[in-house]
Amino acid sequence: MPDKLAIVLFNLGGPDRPEAIRPFLLNLFSDPAILRVPFFVRPFLARIIARARVAPATANYALLGGQSPLLGLTQQQATALQTALPEVDARCFIAMRYWHPFSLEAARAVKAWAPDEIMLLPLYPQYSTTTTGSSLLAWRQAAARAGLAAQTTTLCCYPVDQAFAAATAALVSAAYERARTTLDGAVPLRVLFSAHGLPEVIIQGGDPYQWQVEQTVAAVLAAWGATVDHTICYQSRATPQKWIEPSTDAEVERAARDKTAVLVVPIAFVSEHTETLVELDVEYRELADKVGVPGYFRVPTQNADAGFIASLAGLVRRARRSGPGLCSGAGGRFCGAGCGGCPFAAMAA
């Protein structure tokens, strides 16, 4: 086996100071994978959207000390993953999509280390053209600019990986039991698996994200082994388009009508950031209080949870055995035939 393994961890990124919020938003909405409008319109529309979102985003990041915690948490995950792979000289590099360290910074650092092999590992369990797909494109461009050439294996997704599902189920089970101990026995408890939403048109175009989220929830419930009232919902709507439903706020309101408490599971996030620490912990909690939900609880994200890190290490080992090229956590293609946005479909085209 190669002696030196560079593992590139992909994630969204986040501003590291208040002054970075506007350029971060501009980078986000300038991405063709995010803002799917004609190229000659995108720069103008991106600036308009970013300008409109600076004030609310600044208020949100102020609650977090003026910066995103995502990079620090990803660095913790990187350190833990290196430790979990003692059989190989592994070093993790971080490539954020919309703020430092960008893919070009990571590619140059990887080239300087001169690995024998590169593993591309998204910290998005479910594949989407808007997340992993965008990050992989940015990486290919950055690697070419950096002159980086090495045997590369790309792990596109791992929505139903058994170890990942078991680690997630353990967090959900523990939080569920804690919630039940604080609730009156007569109050029911519903589990809301909340994922970042997408415009409906992207899913209709063949993006496999929603289908993969549903598969993840089924895998986590199977690993948990509990029969509970649950639903899947979507948060973080950012454009006026119709987004996939039901929305998380609508499910919170439904819980109030049903007089049931809720346990929110951030099923598509593996690190705490504004969508969990502000949107889930502040905004939806306030909504739950306002509409009369009898109890509001939230499962923490995986961060550097030992079970989650062990699942990533297992994925790295299996992906390396599959050899260079593209693989999923299930080996080959995982998505159904209707998911034209699957990277395997693109590779076959």
Backbone hydrogen bonds in HBPLUS format (Angstrom, degrees):
<---DONOR---> <-ACCEPTOR-->    atom                        ^
c    i                          cat <-CA-CA->   ^        H-A-AA   ^      H-
h    n   atom  resd res      DA  || num        DHA   H-A  angle D-A-AA Bond
n    s   type  num  typ     dist DA aas  dist angle  dist       angle   num
A0089-ASP N   A0003-ASP O   3.20 MM  86  5.86 141.3  2.36 156.7 164.6     1
A0116-ASP N   A0004-LYS O   2.94 MM 112  5.23 144.2  2.07 127.0 137.7     2
A0117-GLU N   A0004-LYS O   3.18 MM 113  6.49 144.6  2.31 162.0 168.7     3
A0005-LEU N   A0089-ASP O   2.92 MM  84  6.03 163.5  1.94 138.9 143.9     4
A0091-ARG N   A0005-LEU O   2.94 MM  86  6.38 154.4  2.01 161.9 165.9     5
A0006-ALA N   A0117-GLU O   2.90 MM 111  6.25 170.3  1.90 161.2 160.2     6
A0119-MET N   A0006-ALA O   2.73 MM 113  6.12 160.2  1.76 162.4 166.4     7
A0007-ILE N   A0091-ARG O   2.91 MM  84  6.10 165.7  1.93 145.4 150.0     8
A0093-PHE N   A0007-ILE O   2.74 MM  86  6.04 159.9  1.77 157.9 161.0     9
A0008-VAL N   A0119-MET O   2.77 MM 111  6.12 163.3  1.79 164.1 170.0    10
A0121-LEU N   A0008-VAL O   2.83 MM 113  5.81 170.8  1.84 158.3 160.9    11
A0009-LEU N   A0093-PHE O   2.75 MM  84  6.10 164.1  1.77 171.3 173.0    12
A0095-ALA N   A0009-LEU O   2.91 MM  86  6.01 174.6  1.91 157.5 157.5    13
A0010-PHE N   A0121-LEU O   3.15 MM 111  6.30 154.8  2.21 128.3 134.1    14
A0123-LEU N   A0010-PHE O   2.88 MM 113  5.68 159.6  1.93 147.0 151.3    15
A0011-ASN N   A0095-ALA O   3.37 MM  84  6.68 150.9  2.46 141.9 142.8    16
A0097-ARG N   A0011-ASN O   2.98 MM  86  6.37 138.4  2.15 145.1 157.7    17
A0098-TYR N   A0012-LEU O   3.04 MM  86  6.15 161.7  2.07 158.3 161.7    18
A0068-SER N   A0015-PRO O   2.82 MM  53  5.67 170.0  1.83 175.7 175.8    19
A0020-ALA N   A0017-ARG O   2.95 MM   3  5.47 153.4  2.03 117.6 125.9    20
A0021-ILE N   A0018-PRO O   3.16 MM   3  5.54 166.2  2.18 113.7 118.0    21
A0024-PHE N   A0020-ALA O   2.95 MM   4  5.94 152.5  2.03 148.1 156.6    22
A0025-LEU N   A0021-ILE O   2.98 MM   4  6.21 161.7  2.01 153.1 157.3    23
A0026-LEU N   A0022-ARG O   2.90 MM   4  6.14 155.7  1.96 153.0 160.6    24
A0027-ASN N   A0023-PRO O   2.89 MM   4  6.06 156.0  1.94 146.6 152.2    25
A0028-LEU N   A0024-PHE O   2.99 MM   4  6.25 155.9  2.05 146.7 153.6    26
A0029-PHE N   A0025-LEU O   2.97 MM   4  6.22 171.8  1.98 157.3 157.4    27
A0030-SER N   A0026-LEU O   2.97 MM   4  5.89 121.3  2.33 137.0 150.7    28
A0031-ASP N   A0028-LEU O   3.30 MM   3  5.67 162.3  2.33 107.8 113.0    29
A0034-ILE N   A0031-ASP O   2.92 MM   3  5.33 146.1  2.03 112.4 122.3    30
A0035-LEU N   A0031-ASP O   2.97 MM   4  6.18 164.0  2.00 172.8 172.3    31
A0037-VAL N   A0035-LEU O   3.04 MM   2  5.86 131.0  2.29 105.4  91.2    32
A0041-VAL N   A0038-PRO O   2.86 MM   3  5.43 153.3  1.93 119.2 127.9    33
A0042-ARG N   A0038-PRO O   3.11 MM   4  6.31 146.9  2.23 152.4 162.3    34
A0045-LEU N   A0041-VAL O   3.02 MM   4  6.18 171.6  2.03 161.5 164.2    35
A0046-ALA N   A0042-ARG O   2.75 MM   4  5.72 160.9  1.78 158.6 163.8    36
A0047-ARG N   A0043-PRO O   3.20 MM   4  6.30 154.4  2.26 137.2 143.0    37
A0048-ILE N   A0044-PHE O   3.11 MM   4  6.41 154.1  2.18 145.4 152.7    38
A0049-ILE N   A0045-LEU O   2.92 MM   4  6.16 168.6  1.94 157.2 159.3    39
A0050-ALA N   A0046-ALA O   2.87 MM   4  5.94 165.1  1.90 148.7 153.8    40
A0051-ARG N   A0047-ARG O   2.93 MM   4  5.94 159.8  1.97 142.5 148.4    41
A0052-ALA N   A0048-ILE O   3.06 MM   4  6.25 155.0  2.12 144.8 151.5    42
A0053-ARG N   A0049-ILE O   3.04 MM   4  6.23 137.2  2.23 144.5 155.9    43
A0053-ARG N   A0050-ALA O   3.18 MM   3  5.17 129.6  2.44  94.4 107.7    44
A0054-VAL N   A0050-ALA O   3.08 MM   4  6.13 118.8  2.48 145.5 158.6    45
A0057-ALA N   A0053-ARG O   2.97 MM   4  5.91 156.3  2.03 148.5 156.3    46
A0058-THR N   A0054-VAL O   2.78 MM   4  5.86 154.5  1.84 152.2 159.4    47
A0059-ALA N   A0055-ALA O   3.05 MM   4  6.31 155.1  2.11 150.1 156.5    48
A0060-ASN N   A0056-PRO O   2.99 MM   4  6.26 153.6  2.06 144.3 151.4    49
A0061-TYR N   A0057-ALA O   2.87 MM   4  6.15 167.1  1.89 155.9 158.7    50
A0062-ALA N   A0058-THR O   2.90 MM   4  5.99 137.7  2.08 138.9 150.6    51
A0063-LEU N   A0060-ASN O   3.08 MM   3  5.44 134.4  2.30 103.7 115.0    52
A0064-LEU N   A0061-TYR O   2.87 MM   3  4.96 143.0  2.01  99.5 111.4    53
A0066-GLY N   A0061-TYR O   2.62 MM   5  4.75 151.0  1.70 141.7 136.8    54
A0065-GLY N   A0062-ALA O   3.21 MM   3  5.07 159.3  2.25 108.4 107.1    55
A0073-LEU N   A0069-PRO O   3.11 MM   4  6.31 161.5  2.14 158.1 163.8    56
A0074-THR N   A0070-LEU O   2.87 MM   4  6.03 153.2  1.95 149.1 156.9    57
A0075-GLN N   A0071-LEU O   2.87 MM   4  6.11 151.2  1.96 150.3 158.3    58
A0076-GLN N   A0072-GLY O   3.10 MM   4  6.40 147.5  2.21 140.3 148.5    59
A0077-GLN N   A0073-LEU O   3.01 MM   4  6.34 153.4  2.09 144.1 151.2    60
A0078-ALA N   A0074-THR O   2.84 MM   4  6.10 153.7  1.91 147.6 155.2    61
A0079-THR N   A0075-GLN O   2.99 MM   4  6.23 162.4  2.02 149.4 152.8    62
A0080-ALA N   A0076-GLN O   3.01 MM   4  6.18 164.6  2.03 149.7 154.1    63
A0081-LEU N   A0077-GLN O   2.88 MM   4  6.03 155.4  1.94 148.7 155.4    64
A0082-GLN N   A0078-ALA O   3.05 MM   4  6.28 160.2  2.09 150.7 155.3    65
A0083-THR N   A0079-THR O   3.19 MM   4  6.44 158.9  2.24 146.7 151.9    66
A0084-ALA N   A0080-ALA O   3.04 MM   4  6.26 138.3  2.22 140.3 151.8    67
A0084-ALA N   A0081-LEU O   3.10 MM   3  4.95 123.7  2.43  92.3 106.9    68
A0085-LEU N   A0082-GLN O   3.22 MM   3  5.48 163.4  2.25 108.8 112.9    69
A0088-VAL N   A0085-LEU O   3.37 MM   3  6.09 172.1  2.38 121.3 123.0    70
A0090-ALA N   A0088-VAL O   2.95 MM   2  5.55 120.7  2.31 109.9  93.1    71
A0096-MET N   A0101-PRO O   2.71 MM   5  5.60 167.5  1.73 168.2 164.5    72
A0106-ALA N   A0102-PHE O   3.09 MM   4  6.45 159.7  2.13 152.6 158.5    73
A0107-ALA N   A0103-SER O   2.75 MM   4  5.95 161.8  1.78 154.5 159.8    74
A0108-ARG N   A0104-LEU O   3.03 MM   4  6.15 160.3  2.07 146.7 151.1    75
A0109-ALA N   A0105-GLU O   3.10 MM   4  6.32 152.2  2.18 141.4 149.1    76
A0110-VAL N   A0106-ALA O   2.83 MM   4  6.10 155.7  1.89 154.3 161.3    77
A0111-LYS N   A0107-ALA O   2.92 MM   4  6.14 164.0  1.95 148.9 153.2    78
A0112-ALA N   A0108-ARG O   3.02 MM   4  6.21 155.6  2.08 143.2 149.6    79
A0113-TRP N   A0109-ALA O   3.15 MM   4  6.38 140.7  2.31 139.2 149.0    80
A0113-TRP N   A0110-VAL O   3.05 MM   3  5.16 126.1  2.35  98.0 112.2    81
A0114-ALA N   A0110-VAL O   3.06 MM   4  6.37 132.7  2.29 144.7 158.0    82
A0114-ALA N   A0111-LYS O   3.09 MM   3  5.01 133.0  2.32  95.8 108.9    83
A0118-ILE N   A0151-GLN O   2.77 MM  33  6.10 156.8  1.82 162.7 167.6    84
A0153-THR N   A0118-ILE O   2.89 MM  35  6.32 157.2  1.94 157.8 164.3    85
A0120-LEU N   A0153-THR O   2.84 MM  33  6.21 167.6  1.86 163.6 167.7    86
A0155-LEU N   A0120-LEU O   3.03 MM  35  6.05 175.2  2.03 162.5 164.1    87
A0158-TYR N   A0125-PRO O   2.85 MM  33  5.10 168.9  1.87 145.2 148.9    88
A0131-THR N   A0128-SER O   3.22 MM   3  5.34 152.2  2.30 102.6 110.2    89
A0133-GLY N   A0128-SER O   2.96 MM   5  6.08 173.7  1.96 154.4 152.9    90
A0135-SER N   A0131-THR O   2.89 MM   4  6.12 161.4  1.93 155.0 160.8    91
A0136-LEU N   A0132-THR O   2.84 MM   4  6.02 159.3  1.88 156.9 161.5    92
A0137-LEU N   A0133-GLY O   3.15 MM   4  6.35 156.3  2.20 144.5 150.5    93
A0138-ALA N   A0134-SER O   3.01 MM   4  6.26 163.0  2.04 149.5 154.3    94
A0139-TRP N   A0135-SER O   2.87 MM   4  6.08 149.2  1.96 144.5 153.5    95
A0140-ARG N   A0136-LEU O   2.95 MM   4  6.19 162.9  1.98 150.4 153.8    96
A0141-GLN N   A0137-LEU O   3.12 MM   4  6.36 162.5  2.15 152.1 156.3    97
A0142-ALA N   A0138-ALA O   2.93 MM   4  6.09 155.6  1.99 143.8 151.2    98
A0143-ALA N   A0139-TRP O   2.74 MM   4  5.90 165.8  1.76 161.2 164.3    99
A0144-ALA N   A0140-ARG O   3.12 MM   4  6.22 154.8  2.18 140.6 147.0   100
A0145-ARG N   A0141-GLN O   3.07 MM   4  6.34 158.0  2.12 144.8 150.7   101
A0146-ALA N   A0142-ALA O   2.86 MM   4  6.08 150.5  1.95 149.9 158.5   102
A0147-GLY N   A0143-ALA O   3.00 MM   4  6.00 115.2  2.43 134.5 149.3   103
A0148-LEU N   A0143-ALA O   2.90 MM   5  5.01 162.2  1.93 152.8 153.5   104
A0147-GLY N   A0144-ALA O   3.19 MM   3  5.10 148.1  2.30  96.6 106.1   105
A0325-GLY N   A0152-THR O   2.94 MM 173  6.37 155.3  2.01 140.4 145.7   106
A0154-THR N   A0325-GLY O   2.71 MM 171  5.96 169.8  1.72 165.4 167.3   107
A0327-CYS N   A0154-THR O   2.90 MM 173  6.20 150.0  1.99 173.3 173.1   108
A0156-CYS N   A0327-CYS O   2.87 MM 171  6.25 159.3  1.92 163.8 166.7   109
A0329-GLY N   A0157-CYS O   2.60 MM 172  5.84 137.8  1.77 148.8 161.7   110
A0161-ASP N   A0158-TYR O   3.47 MM   3  5.36 171.4  2.48 103.5 105.9   111
A0165-ALA N   A0161-ASP O   2.83 MM   4  6.03 165.3  1.85 161.4 166.0   112
A0166-ALA N   A0162-GLN O   2.85 MM   4  6.00 156.1  1.90 146.3 153.3   113
A0167-ALA N   A0163-ALA O   2.93 MM   4  6.07 159.0  1.97 146.4 151.8   114
A0168-THR N   A0164-PHE O   2.99 MM   4  6.16 159.6  2.03 148.4 154.1   115
A0169-ALA N   A0165-ALA O   2.81 MM   4  5.95 158.4  1.86 146.6 153.5   116
A0170-ALA N   A0166-ALA O   2.96 MM   4  6.14 146.6  2.08 143.3 151.4   117
A0171-LEU N   A0167-ALA O   3.36 MM   4  6.67 151.9  2.44 140.8 146.6   118
A0172-VAL N   A0168-THR O   3.02 MM   4  6.33 159.0  2.06 151.8 158.1   119
A0173-SER N   A0169-ALA O   2.79 MM   4  5.90 166.2  1.81 152.8 156.7   120
A0174-ALA N   A0170-ALA O   3.09 MM   4  6.16 163.2  2.11 142.9 147.4   121
A0175-ALA N   A0171-LEU O   3.09 MM   4  6.23 161.1  2.12 144.9 150.2   122
A0176-TYR N   A0172-VAL O   2.83 MM   4  5.99 151.8  1.91 149.7 158.4   123
A0177-GLU N   A0173-SER O   2.98 MM   4  6.22 160.9  2.02 150.9 155.0   124
A0178-ARG N   A0174-ALA O   3.05 MM   4  6.30 155.8  2.11 144.4 151.2   125
A0179-ALA N   A0175-ALA O   2.92 MM   4  6.10 158.0  1.96 146.2 152.3   126
A0180-ARG N   A0176-TYR O   2.92 MM   4  6.16 159.0  1.96 150.0 155.7   127
A0181-THR N   A0177-GLU O   3.11 MM   4  6.32 148.0  2.22 144.1 151.5   128
A0182-THR N   A0179-ALA O   3.09 MM   3  5.39 141.2  2.24 104.0 114.9   129
A0183-LEU N   A0180-ARG O   3.32 MM   3  5.16 145.0  2.45  94.6 104.3   130
A0187-VAL N   A0184-ASP O   2.92 MM   3  5.50 164.5  1.94 122.5 127.7   131
A0261-ALA N   A0188-PRO O   2.90 MM  73  6.11 156.2  1.95 158.8 151.6   132
A0190-ARG N   A0261-ALA O   2.81 MM  71  6.10 169.1  1.82 147.4 149.3   133
A0263-LEU N   A0190-ARG O   2.81 MM  73  6.16 149.7  1.90 155.1 159.7   134
A0191-VAL N   A0229-ASP O   2.88 MM  38  6.25 168.5  1.89 148.8 150.3   135
A0231-THR N   A0191-VAL O   3.01 MM  40  6.52 141.7  2.16 163.3 172.6   136
A0192-LEU N   A0263-LEU O   2.84 MM  71  5.98 159.4  1.88 140.8 147.7   137
A0265-VAL N   A0192-LEU O   2.74 MM  73  5.95 169.4  1.75 154.6 155.3   138
A0193-PHE N   A0231-THR O   2.89 MM  38  6.16 168.2  1.90 170.2 167.3   139
A0233-CYS N   A0193-PHE O   2.91 MM  40  6.10 163.7  1.93 150.6 150.7   140
A0194-SER N   A0265-VAL O   2.76 MM  71  5.76 145.9  1.88 142.8 154.5   141
A0267-ILE N   A0194-SER O   3.04 MM  73  5.78 127.0  2.33 126.6 140.1   142
A0195-ALA N   A0233-CYS O   2.94 MM  38  6.38 160.9  1.98 150.5 153.7   143
A0235-GLN N   A0195-ALA O   2.90 MM  40  6.17 152.8  1.98 149.4 157.7   144
A0197-GLY N   A0235-GLN O   2.81 MM  38  5.26 160.1  1.85 153.6 151.5   145
A0244-ILE N   A0198-LEU O   3.03 MM  46  6.06 160.2  2.07 171.1 170.9   146
A0202-ILE N   A0199-PRO O   3.06 MM   3  5.66 140.6  2.22 113.9 123.3   147
A0200-GLU N   A0242-LYS O   2.77 MM  42  5.85 171.2  1.78 144.6 147.7   148
A0204-GLN N   A0200-GLU O   2.93 MM   4  6.23 162.5  1.97 155.8 161.4   149
A0205-GLY N   A0201-VAL O   3.01 MM   4  6.11 126.9  2.30 131.0 143.8   150
A0205-GLY N   A0202-ILE O   3.16 MM   3  5.02 132.8  2.39  90.6 103.6   151
A0207-ASP N   A0202-ILE O   3.37 MM   5  6.03 160.3  2.41 147.7 145.6   152
A0206-GLY N   A0203-ILE O   2.96 MM   3  5.40 161.9  1.99 116.7 119.4   153
A0341-GLY N   A0206-GLY O   2.80 MM 135  4.82 157.4  1.85 115.9 113.9   154
A0212-GLN N   A0208-PRO O   2.90 MM   4  6.06 158.2  1.94 160.1 167.4   155
A0213-VAL N   A0209-TYR O   2.86 MM   4  6.14 154.4  1.92 156.8 164.4   156
A0214-GLU N   A0210-GLN O   3.08 MM   4  6.37 159.8  2.12 150.1 154.7   157
A0215-GLN N   A0211-TRP O   3.06 MM   4  6.38 147.1  2.17 141.7 150.9   158
A0216-THR N   A0212-GLN O   2.89 MM   4  6.18 151.9  1.97 149.5 157.1   159
A0217-VAL N   A0213-VAL O   3.00 MM   4  6.32 162.8  2.03 156.0 159.5   160
A0218-ALA N   A0214-GLU O   3.11 MM   4  6.33 160.9  2.15 144.4 149.5   161
A0219-ALA N   A0215-GLN O   2.96 MM   4  6.18 154.4  2.02 146.0 153.1   162
A0220-VAL N   A0216-THR O   2.86 MM   4  6.12 157.8  1.91 156.5 162.3   163
A0221-LEU N   A0217-VAL O   2.96 MM   4  6.13 165.2  1.98 153.6 157.4   164
A0222-ALA N   A0218-ALA O   3.01 MM   4  6.17 154.4  2.08 142.7 149.9   165
A0223-ALA N   A0219-ALA O   2.94 MM   4  6.16 155.2  2.00 144.5 151.3   166
A0224-TRP N   A0220-VAL O   2.84 MM   4  6.01 149.5  1.94 147.5 156.5   167
A0225-GLY N   A0221-LEU O   2.90 MM   4  6.05 154.3  1.97 145.8 152.5   168
A0234-TYR N   A0246-PRO O   2.89 MM  12  6.25 145.8  2.00 144.4 155.6   169
A0248-THR N   A0234-TYR O   2.86 MM  14  5.25 144.3  1.99 129.4 129.1   170
A0251-GLU N   A0247-SER O   3.10 MM   4  6.43 148.5  2.20 144.8 153.5   171
A0252-VAL N   A0248-THR O   2.93 MM   4  6.25 147.3  2.04 148.2 157.4   172
A0253-GLU N   A0249-ASP O   3.04 MM   4  6.29 157.7  2.09 144.7 150.3   173
A0254-ARG N   A0250-ALA O   2.91 MM   4  6.16 147.3  2.02 140.7 150.3   174
A0255-ALA N   A0251-GLU O   2.93 MM   4  6.10 151.1  2.02 141.0 148.3   175
A0256-ALA N   A0252-VAL O   3.15 MM   4  6.50 146.2  2.27 141.9 150.4   176
A0257-ARG N   A0253-GLU O   3.16 MM   4  6.54 155.3  2.23 144.9 150.7   177
A0258-ASP N   A0254-ARG O   2.89 MM   4  6.20 147.3  2.00 146.7 156.6   178
A0259-LYS N   A0255-ALA O   2.86 MM   4  5.90 104.8  2.43 134.0 151.7   179
A0260-THR N   A0255-ALA O   2.97 MM   5  5.20 169.1  1.98 147.5 150.4   180
A0259-LYS N   A0256-ALA O   3.10 MM   3  4.90 152.7  2.17  96.6 105.0   181
A0262-VAL N   A0295-GLY O   2.87 MM  33  6.22 158.9  1.91 156.8 158.3   182
A0297-PHE N   A0262-VAL O   2.89 MM  35  6.15 149.4  1.98 152.6 161.9   183
A0264-VAL N   A0297-PHE O   2.79 MM  33  6.18 166.5  1.81 147.0 145.6   184
A0299-VAL N   A0264-VAL O   2.84 MM  35  6.12 167.3  1.86 164.1 165.4   185
A0267-ILE N   A0265-VAL O   2.86 MM   2  5.47 117.3  2.26 116.2  98.7   186
A0303-ASN N   A0270-VAL O   2.87 MM  33  5.78 143.9  2.00 130.3 142.1   187
A0276-THR N   A0273-HIS O   3.01 MM   3  5.56 142.0  2.15 114.2 124.7   188
A0277-LEU N   A0273-HIS O   2.75 MM   4  5.73 165.9  1.77 174.5 172.3   189
A0278-VAL N   A0274-THR O   2.95 MM   4  5.04 149.0  2.04 125.1 132.6   190
A0279-GLU N   A0274-THR O   2.98 MM   5  6.42 164.0  2.01 160.9 166.0   191
A0281-ASP N   A0276-THR O   3.02 MM   5  6.24 146.0  2.14 148.2 158.1   192
A0282-VAL N   A0278-VAL O   2.87 MM   4  4.93 145.4  1.99 124.9 133.3   193
A0283-GLU N   A0278-VAL O   2.91 MM   5  6.32 159.3  1.96 157.9 164.7   194
A0284-TYR N   A0279-GLU O   2.91 MM   5  6.17 156.3  1.97 158.0 165.1   195
A0286-GLU N   A0282-VAL O   2.91 MM   4  6.03 156.0  1.97 146.2 152.6   196
A0287-LEU N   A0283-GLU O   2.99 MM   4  6.28 152.1  2.07 141.8 150.0   197
A0288-ALA N   A0284-TYR O   2.83 MM   4  6.01 157.0  1.88 143.2 149.4   198
A0289-ASP N   A0285-ARG O   2.95 MM   4  6.25 157.8  2.00 150.1 155.5   199
A0290-LYS N   A0286-GLU O   2.93 MM   4  6.11 155.7  1.99 145.6 152.8   200
A0291-VAL N   A0287-LEU O   2.93 MM   4  6.17 160.0  1.97 158.4 161.9   201
A0292-GLY N   A0288-ALA O   3.03 MM   4  5.96 120.6  2.40 137.1 150.2   202
A0293-VAL N   A0288-ALA O   2.88 MM   5  5.02 163.4  1.90 149.3 150.1   203
A0305-ASP N   A0302-GLN O   2.78 MM   3  5.30 158.7  1.82 142.1 149.5   204
A0309-ILE N   A0305-ASP O   2.95 MM   4  6.24 166.8  1.96 162.8 166.5   205
A0310-ALA N   A0306-ALA O   2.92 MM   4  6.08 157.9  1.97 147.6 154.1   206
A0311-SER N   A0307-GLY O   3.01 MM   4  6.24 143.9  2.14 138.3 148.1   207
A0311-SER N   A0308-PHE O   3.04 MM   3  5.02 118.3  2.43  92.6 108.3   208
A0312-LEU N   A0308-PHE O   3.00 MM   4  6.40 152.2  2.08 150.2 157.5   209
A0313-ALA N   A0309-ILE O   2.94 MM   4  6.25 158.6  1.99 151.8 157.6   210
A0314-GLY N   A0310-ALA O   2.95 MM   4  6.18 155.0  2.02 145.1 151.6   211
A0315-LEU N   A0311-SER O   2.96 MM   4  6.21 152.1  2.04 144.9 152.6   212
A0316-VAL N   A0312-LEU O   2.90 MM   4  6.20 155.7  1.96 151.1 157.5   213
A0317-ARG N   A0313-ALA O   3.03 MM   4  6.31 161.3  2.07 149.5 153.9   214
A0318-ARG N   A0314-GLY O   3.03 MM   4  6.27 166.4  2.05 151.5 154.7   215
A0319-ALA N   A0315-LEU O   2.86 MM   4  5.94 161.4  1.90 151.1 156.8   216
A0320-ARG N   A0316-VAL O   2.99 MM   4  6.11 155.3  2.06 148.7 154.7   217
A0321-ARG N   A0317-ARG O   3.20 MM   4  6.47 149.6  2.30 142.0 149.7   218
A0322-SER N   A0318-ARG O   3.21 MM   4  6.52 134.6  2.43 139.5 151.2   219
A0322-SER N   A0319-ALA O   3.12 MM   3  5.14 131.7  2.36  94.6 107.7   220
A0323-GLY N   A0320-ARG O   3.09 MM   3  5.33 152.9  2.16 104.4 112.8   221
A0328-SER N   A0331-GLY O   2.86 MM   3  4.98 162.3  1.89 127.8 133.6   222
A0331-GLY N   A0328-SER O   2.92 MM   3  4.98 163.0  1.95 109.7 113.5   223
A0339-CYS N   A0336-GLY O   3.12 MM   3  5.69 166.8  2.14 118.8 122.5   224
A0342-CYS N   A0339-CYS O   3.14 MM   3  5.67 166.4  2.16 116.8 119.8   225
A0345-ALA N   A0342-CYS O   2.98 MM   3  5.31 126.5  2.27 106.9 120.3   226
A0346-ALA N   A0342-CYS O   3.22 MM   4  6.65 154.8  2.28 149.7 156.8   227
A0347-MET N   A0343-PRO O   2.93 MM   4  6.11 149.8  2.02 141.4 149.8   228
A0348-ALA N   A0344-PHE O   3.00 MM   4  6.19 142.3  2.15 140.1 149.5   229
A0349-ALA N   A0345-ALA O   3.07 MM   4  6.22 126.6  2.37 139.3 152.7   230
A0349-ALA N   A0346-ALA O   3.26 MM   3  5.16 138.7  2.44  92.1 103.4   231
